[in-house]
């Protein structure tokens, strides 16, 4: 009886423990996606939720699995030169071991895919071989783009997933609507948005949020989040906070 009570107390303490978050940042394709502005904002969103204990790493190169082992989930807000074998393999091992990662908007193309960041788009290096599998998507050079910036509706198409369960079916975004991305078969789409041809869109429902298994780990990829205006929309905040918790734990408590 005493042992059962002790285990119950330990379980309740663990359930109330903050999720340990590491934001990986330090370089992005300025001035389009400015990590110096977005990173403090993201940290504030996580802290205000009351669910997370957040740290920021502005120099990811050299991180090892021993360092990452202190965290439950990574937030990818980086788009710049490759990190090197040690760090990239550490991130892969981190996910395969059952941890999580959430990535958004500006990490959907670039050097991790072997692509030059600036126009004209071209291949400019070796891709991180596991990156497409972690992100659940690729993007052909000729298709990288979006419709004109506008306000649009995002629809949860899987309303039973822990990330979306209990939320309104539709939320509004004020953002760039990425289009013509190629999702891998293992990607599971949670939310889509109609890319309106009146604002240079495709006329199709484009994936906005999806999940990807990687080993025993979980990745959430959101194409939303171009700038602070986009990130300040309540729908983005809800998806970010709930997606990060799910990536870390496999569930959402509230």
C-alpha positions in Angstrom: 0.0 0.0 0.0 2.8 2.4 1.0 4.7 1.5 -2.2 1.6 2.1 -4.4 1.1 5.5 -2.7 4.7 6.4 -3.3 4.5 5.5 -7.0 1.3 7.5 -7.3 3.0 10.6 -5.8 6.0 10.1 -8.1 3.7 9.9 -11.1 1.8 13.0 -10.1 5.0 14.9 -9.6 6.3 13.8 -13.0 3.0 14.8 -14.7 3.4 18.3 -13.2 7.0 18.7 -14.2 7.8 21.3 -16.9 8.8 20.0 -20.3 12.5 20.8 -21.0 12.8 22.7 -24.3 15.9 23.7 -26.2 15.5 26.3 -29.0 18.2 25.7 -31.7 18.9 29.0 -33.4 21.6 31.6 -34.2 21.3 31.9 -38.0 18.4 32.3 -40.4 17.9 33.8 -43.9 17.9 37.5 -42.9 16.0 39.7 -43.3 13.1 37.4 -44.2 13.1 35.2 -41.0 15.0 37.0 -38.2 15.9 34.7 -35.4 17.0 37.6 -33.3 13.4 38.8 -33.1 11.6 35.5 -33.2 13.6 33.6 -30.6 12.8 35.9 -27.7 9.2 35.9 -28.7 9.0 32.1 -28.9 10.7 31.8 -25.6 8.1 34.1 -24.1 5.2 32.1 -25.6 6.6 28.9 -24.1 7.2 30.5 -20.7 3.7 32.1 -20.6 2.1 28.7 -21.2 3.4 27.5 -17.8 4.2 24.1 -19.4 7.9 24.5 -20.3 11.4 25.1 -19.0 13.1 26.8 -21.9 16.8 27.2 -22.9 18.3 28.8 -26.0 21.3 27.6 -28.0 22.7 30.1 -30.5 25.7 28.0 -31.5 24.4 24.5 -32.2 27.6 23.3 -33.9 29.4 21.0 -31.5 26.3 19.9 -29.5 26.5 16.2 -28.5 24.0 13.6 -27.5 25.2 14.1 -23.9 24.2 17.7 -24.0 20.8 17.1 -25.7 20.0 14.3 -23.3 19.0 17.0 -20.7 16.0 18.0 -22.9 12.6 16.6 -23.9 12.1 18.5 -27.2 13.9 20.7 -29.6 12.5 23.8 -31.3 14.2 24.3 -34.7 14.5 28.1 -35.5 17.7 27.8 -37.5 18.4 28.0 -41.3 22.1 28.4 -42.1 25.3 26.3 -42.6 25.3 22.6 -41.8 26.2 21.7 -38.2 28.7 18.9 -38.8 28.5 15.2 -38.3 28.6 15.1 -34.5 25.7 17.5 -34.0 23.6 16.2 -36.8 23.9 12.6 -35.6 23.2 13.7 -32.1 19.9 15.3 -33.2 19.0 12.1 -35.1 19.9 9.9 -32.0 17.9 12.3 -29.8 14.8 11.7 -31.9 15.3 8.0 -32.5 15.5 7.6 -28.7 11.9 8.8 -28.3 12.3 12.6 -27.9 10.7 15.3 -30.0 11.2 18.3 -32.3 9.0 21.0 -33.7 10.0 23.0 -36.8 8.2 25.9 -38.5 8.1 28.0 -41.6 11.6 29.2 -42.4 13.3 25.8 -41.9 11.4 24.3 -44.8 14.2 24.8 -47.3 17.9 25.7 -47.3 21.4 24.3 -46.6 20.0 21.2 -44.6 18.4 20.2 -48.0 21.6 21.2 -49.9 20.0 24.3 -51.2 21.3 27.9 -51.4 19.2 30.2 -49.2 19.2 33.3 -51.5 17.9 33.6 -55.0 18.4 32.3 -57.6 17.5 29.0 -56.0 20.1 26.3 -56.7 21.8 23.3 -55.1 24.8 24.5 -53.2 26.1 21.7 -51.1 25.5 18.2 -49.7 22.1 17.8 -47.9 21.8 16.4 -44.4 20.7 12.9 -45.4 18.2 12.4 -42.6 16.7 15.9 -42.7 13.9 15.3 -45.2 12.9 12.2 -43.2 12.8 14.3 -40.0 10.8 17.1 -41.7 8.5 14.7 -43.6 8.9 16.9 -46.7 11.0 18.1 -49.6 10.6 21.2 -51.8 11.8 21.3 -55.4 13.8 24.4 -56.2 11.4 25.5 -58.9 8.4 25.2 -56.5 9.8 27.1 -53.5 7.4 30.0 -52.9 4.0 31.1 -51.6 1.0 33.1 -52.4 0.8 36.8 -51.6 0.8 37.5 -47.9 -2.9 37.6 -46.7 -5.3 36.5 -44.0 -6.6 32.9 -44.6 -8.4 30.1 -42.8 -6.5 27.1 -41.6 -8.7 23.9 -41.1 -7.9 21.1 -38.8 -8.5 18.0 -40.9 -7.6 15.5 -38.1 -9.6 16.7 -35.2 -9.0 13.6 -33.1 -5.2 14.1 -32.8 -4.0 15.2 -29.4 -2.7 18.5 -30.8 -6.1 19.5 -32.4 -8.5 17.7 -30.1 -10.9 20.2 -28.5 -9.9 23.2 -30.7 -12.2 25.0 -33.1 -12.2 23.4 -36.5 -10.9 26.5 -38.2 -8.4 29.2 -37.1 -7.2 32.3 -38.9 -3.7 33.0 -40.1 -2.0 36.2 -41.3 1.0 34.7 -43.0 2.7 33.5 -46.1 0.9 30.3 -47.4 3.6 28.0 -48.6 2.6 25.8 -51.5 3.7 22.9 -53.8 5.7 21.1 -51.1 6.2 17.4 -51.5 5.2 15.5 -48.4 6.7 12.1 -47.7 4.4 9.1 -47.2 5.0 8.9 -43.5 3.8 12.5 -42.9 0.4 12.8 -41.3 -1.4 16.0 -42.2 -3.3 17.7 -39.3 -4.2 21.0 -40.9 -4.6 22.5 -44.4 -5.4 25.8 -46.0 -6.8 26.7 -49.4 -4.2 28.5 -51.5 -6.4 31.1 -53.2 -5.6 31.7 -56.9 -6.8 35.3 -56.5 -3.6 36.0 -54.5 -1.2 33.9 -56.7 -2.1 30.6 -55.0 -2.5 27.1 -56.5 -6.2 26.7 -56.0 -5.5 23.6 -53.9 -5.6 22.7 -50.2 -2.0 22.9 -49.1 -0.7 21.2 -45.9 0.0 23.6 -43.1 0.7 21.3 -40.1 1.8 17.7 -40.0 3.5 15.1 -37.9 6.3 12.7 -38.7 7.6 9.7 -36.9 11.4 9.4 -36.7 12.6 6.2 -34.9 10.7 6.3 -31.6 10.5 10.1 -31.7 8.0 12.6 -32.9 8.4 15.7 -35.2 5.8 18.4 -35.8 6.3 20.6 -38.9 4.3 23.9 -39.3 4.7 26.0 -42.4 3.1 29.0 -40.5 5.2 31.6 -38.7 6.8 34.0 -41.2 7.2 36.9 -38.7 6.0 38.2 -35.4 2.6 39.2 -36.8 2.1 35.7 -38.1 3.3 34.2 -34.8 1.1 36.4 -32.7 -2.1 34.9 -34.2 -3.8 32.7 -31.5 -4.1 29.8 -33.9 -0.3 29.7 -34.4 0.3 30.0 -30.6 -2.2 27.1 -29.9 -0.6 24.9 -32.5 3.0 25.7 -31.4 2.4 25.1 -27.7 0.3 22.0 -28.1 2.5 20.7 -30.9 5.6 21.1 -28.8 4.0 19.3 -25.8 2.9 16.4 -28.1 6.4 16.2 -29.7 7.9 15.9 -26.2 5.4 13.5 -24.6 3.1 12.0 -27.1 0.1 13.7 -25.5 -1.4 17.1 -24.6 -2.6 17.6 -21.1 -5.0 20.5 -21.7 
